[in-house]
């Protein structure tokens, strides 16, 4: 009788731990989806921004081409490659910073209503990307703790639960303030 009760308790504990791992994995996947949505919104705004800037800063072609190339590269990264996506998106953020810095050199562009609206939209999206990234990294941390902690790591290994990668800037140059020289 006691053996049966212990057996039932162990099975219930295993189910509880397994379900906790599943929940943590689903939260991390949902959080990554939130980042992906914000990155897509940003990528959709970039062509409009580029077209607006082209008319004012045609000789800044290299900056415009860099933003477009990085946008295309970011969209080509496979969905599950969080590290590569973070690296490319960090470089894209830097290029967008340089693009916005160009507005200082072109007063007409800076005063252009379309440019100002696009810049505000992108700044809003950048803030939302940061919030989504923090949420994802928190969800990844929670999953990783469960995958690595004893005794849940035993169940995680049996059912092949994997640690989630963090969405972080890995290139120190991406952390630097963009410098624009004329």
VOMIDO-457903 format. One record per residue (C-alpha): residue in one letter; chain; x, y, z; residue number from 0. Coordinates in pm, 1 decimal. Example, Ala and Ser with C-alpha at 12.3 -4.5 7.8 and 13.67 -1.06 7.14 Angstrom:
  type  mol        px        py        pz  seq
     A    A    1230.0    -450.0     780.0    0
     S    A    1367.0    -106.0     714.0    1
% end
This chain:
  type  mol        px        py        pz  seq
     X    A       0.0       0.0       0.0    0
     X    A     278.5     243.9      92.3    1
     X    A     473.8     133.2    -216.1    2
     X    A     171.5     209.9    -434.9    3
     X    A     133.3     554.9    -277.4    4
     X    A     503.0     627.7    -331.7    5
     X    A     476.1     504.2    -691.4    6
     X    A     176.5     729.8    -757.1    7
     X    A     354.7    1025.2    -595.5    8
     X    A     662.9     969.5    -812.6    9
     X    A     451.6     946.1   -1130.0   10
     X    A     259.2    1260.9   -1036.8   11
     X    A     587.4    1442.3    -969.2   12
     X    A     727.5    1331.2   -1305.7   13
     X    A     412.6    1454.7   -1480.7   14
     X    A     433.0    1784.4   -1292.1   15
     X    A     797.9    1838.2   -1387.8   16
     X    A     738.2    1735.4   -1750.3   17
     X    A     443.9    1973.2   -1781.8   18
     X    A     653.4    2253.0   -1630.0   19
     X    A     921.3    2193.0   -1891.9   20
     X    A     662.9    2193.9   -2171.3   21
     X    A     514.6    2518.4   -2040.7   22
     X    A     856.7    2684.0   -2015.8   23
     X    A     941.8    2577.0   -2372.2   24
     X    A     609.3    2710.1   -2502.5   25
     X    A     655.2    3043.9   -2323.6   26
     X    A    1004.4    3077.4   -2476.5   27
     X    A     869.8    2995.0   -2824.2   28
     X    A     584.7    3243.4   -2781.3   29
     X    A     830.5    3507.6   -2663.6   30
     X    A    1051.6    3446.9   -2967.9   31
     X    A     743.7    3486.5   -3185.2   32
     X    A     689.7    3828.6   -3028.0   33
     X    A    1042.3    3934.2   -3123.8   34
     X    A     991.2    3798.5   -3473.7   35
     X    A     672.2    4003.1   -3516.3   36
     X    A     847.0    4324.5   -3410.5   37
     X    A    1144.4    4255.0   -3636.4   38
     X    A     905.4    4196.6   -3927.8   39
     X    A     729.5    4527.7   -3855.6   40
     X    A    1067.0    4703.0   -3862.6   41
     X    A    1169.3    4528.5   -4184.0   42
     X    A     842.1    4636.2   -4347.7   43
     X    A     905.5    5003.1   -4263.2   44
     X    A    1261.9    5011.7   -4394.0   45
     X    A    1178.3    5028.2   -4769.9   46
     X    A     955.7    5333.6   -4708.3   47
     X    A    1229.1    5499.1   -4505.4   48
     X    A    1488.9    5430.1   -4774.9   49
     X    A    1267.7    5575.3   -5049.1   50
     X    A    1207.9    5889.5   -4844.6   51
     X    A    1578.0    5938.2   -4774.8   52
     X    A    1684.2    5865.8   -5135.1   53
     X    A    1542.2    6190.7   -5262.3   54
     X    A    1741.2    6396.1   -5012.4   55
     X    A    2062.7    6205.8   -4974.1   56
     X    A    2128.3    6040.7   -5308.4   57
     X    A    2505.7    6058.4   -5260.4   58
     X    A    2475.7    5860.6   -4933.7   59
     X    A    2414.7    5553.9   -5145.9   60
     X    A    2645.2    5324.1   -4946.0   61
     X    A    2452.4    5380.9   -4621.3   62
     X    A    2121.3    5318.1   -4795.9   63
     X    A    2253.0    5004.0   -4964.3   64
     X    A    2392.2    4875.4   -4634.1   65
     X    A    2053.2    4911.9   -4462.8   66
     X    A    1876.9    4731.8   -4749.3   67
     X    A    2138.1    4453.7   -4758.4   68
     X    A    2118.0    4399.0   -4382.6   69
     X    A    1737.5    4398.3   -4392.4   70
     X    A    1744.7    4131.5   -4664.2   71
     X    A    2008.6    3932.7   -4475.9   72
     X    A    1800.2    3946.9   -4156.0   73
     X    A    1495.3    3815.6   -4336.3   74
     X    A    1699.4    3529.5   -4484.7   75
     X    A    1819.4    3396.6   -4146.4   76
     X    A    1647.8    3065.8   -4063.4   77
     X    A    1373.0    3103.7   -3801.1   78
     X    A    1546.2    2895.3   -3533.8   79
     X    A    1892.7    3055.2   -3560.6   80
     X    A    1859.0    3301.4   -3274.3   81
     X    A    2231.1    3380.6   -3248.4   82
     X    A    2266.9    3469.1   -3617.4   83
     X    A    1941.3    3664.4   -3614.0   84
     X    A    2060.6    3863.3   -3313.1   85
     X    A    2392.4    3942.5   -3484.0   86
     X    A    2230.6    4056.2   -3808.8   87
     X    A    1959.4    4255.8   -3631.3   88
     X    A    2224.4    4426.8   -3419.3   89
     X    A    2412.5    4529.6   -3732.8   90
     X    A    2085.7    4649.6   -3886.7   91
     X    A    2014.8    4862.3   -3578.9   92
     X    A    2360.6    5019.6   -3616.5   93
     X    A    2299.6    5092.3   -3986.3   94
     X    A    1961.0    5246.8   -3907.0   95
     X    A    2131.6    5465.2   -3646.5   96
     X    A    2373.7    5589.4   -3911.6   97
     X    A    2081.2    5651.4   -4146.9   98
     X    A    1900.0    5859.7   -3885.3   99
     X    A    2221.2    6050.7   -3815.9  100
     X    A    2222.4    6154.4   -4181.6  101
     X    A    1906.0    6354.5   -4119.5  102
     X    A    2113.9    6601.2   -3917.5  103
     X    A    2308.5    6689.6   -4232.9  104
     X    A    1994.5    6741.6   -4442.2  105
     X    A    1761.3    6997.5   -4282.4  106
     X    A    1497.7    6943.4   -4552.5  107
     X    A    1498.2    6571.2   -4483.6  108
     X    A    1484.4    6629.4   -4108.6  109
     X    A    1177.3    6851.4   -4159.9  110
     X    A    1009.2    6608.1   -4401.9  111
     X    A     683.5    6485.4   -4247.5  112
     X    A     707.8    6135.7   -4400.1  113
     X    A    1062.1    6091.5   -4273.8  114
     X    A     970.5    6215.8   -3927.7  115
     X    A     672.6    5978.1   -3908.6  116
     X    A     879.6    5682.9   -4030.5  117
     X    A    1151.5    5768.1   -3779.6  118
     X    A     896.8    5784.5   -3494.8  119
     X    A     747.7    5451.6   -3605.4  120
     X    A    1088.7    5286.3   -3616.9  121
     X    A    1184.0    5429.0   -3278.7  122
     X    A     859.9    5290.1   -3133.5  123
     X    A     928.0    4951.1   -3288.6  124
     X    A    1286.8    4955.7   -3157.5  125
     X    A    1146.4    5006.8   -2807.9  126
     X    A     903.8    4719.7   -2858.4  127
     X    A    1185.9    4499.3   -2987.0  128
     X    A    1380.4    4573.7   -2669.2  129
     X    A    1079.6    4484.0   -2451.3  130
     X    A    1019.2    4166.1   -2653.7  131
     X    A    1386.0    4075.1   -2629.2  132
     X    A    1383.6    4115.4   -2250.5  133
     X    A    1067.5    3903.8   -2226.6  134
     X    A    1215.7    3634.0   -2449.3  135
     X    A    1543.9    3629.5   -2258.6  136
     X    A    1349.4    3591.9   -1931.9  137
     X    A    1150.0    3302.4   -2078.0  138
     X    A    1471.0    3145.2   -2211.5  139
     X    A    1631.7    3184.2   -1868.6  140
     X    A    1335.1    3012.6   -1699.6  141
     X    A    1348.6    2723.4   -1947.0  142
     X    A    1725.9    2692.3   -1913.4  143
     X    A    1703.7    2680.6   -1532.8  144
     X    A    1452.2    2396.4   -1554.8  145
     X    A    1657.8    2210.8   -1816.2  146
     X    A    1974.9    2236.8   -1604.2  147
     X    A    1837.7    2203.4   -1248.8  148
     X    A    1824.6    1874.7   -1063.2  149
     X    A    1601.9    1671.9   -1073.1  150
     X    A    1414.2    1829.4   -1364.7  151
     X    A    1729.1    1795.3   -1576.9  152
     X    A    1686.6    1417.0   -1564.0  153
     X    A    1342.8    1445.4   -1720.5  154
     X    A    1462.4    1714.7   -1961.6  155
     X    A    1739.7    1483.9   -2085.2  156
     X    A    1505.4    1187.7   -2128.4  157
     X    A    1256.4    1391.8   -2332.2  158
     X    A    1527.3    1594.6   -2512.3  159
     X    A    1436.5    1938.2   -2385.6  160
     X    A    1709.5    2177.3   -2498.8  161
     X    A    1830.3    2505.1   -2359.3  162
     X    A    1711.7    2814.3   -2543.6  163
     X    A    1964.0    3062.8   -2677.9  164
     X    A    1953.4    3421.4   -2560.1  165
     X    A    1881.8    3704.5   -2801.8  166
     X    A    2178.4    3926.0   -2734.2  167
     X    A    2433.9    4140.7   -2905.9  168
     X    A    2745.9    3933.1   -2951.3  169
     X    A    2951.2    4180.8   -3153.2  170
     X    A    3095.1    4456.6   -2933.1  171
     X    A    3102.6    4692.2   -3232.5  172
     X    A    2720.8    4673.9   -3242.0  173
     X    A    2710.4    4827.2   -2892.4  174
     X    A    2901.7    5136.6   -3001.6  175
     X    A    2729.2    5463.8   -3081.4  176
     X    A    2719.9    5504.2   -3459.1  177
     X    A    2968.0    5753.2   -3597.5  178
     X    A    2884.0    5949.6   -3907.6  179
     X    A    3150.0    6146.1   -4092.2  180
     X    A    3097.1    6385.1   -4379.6  181
% end
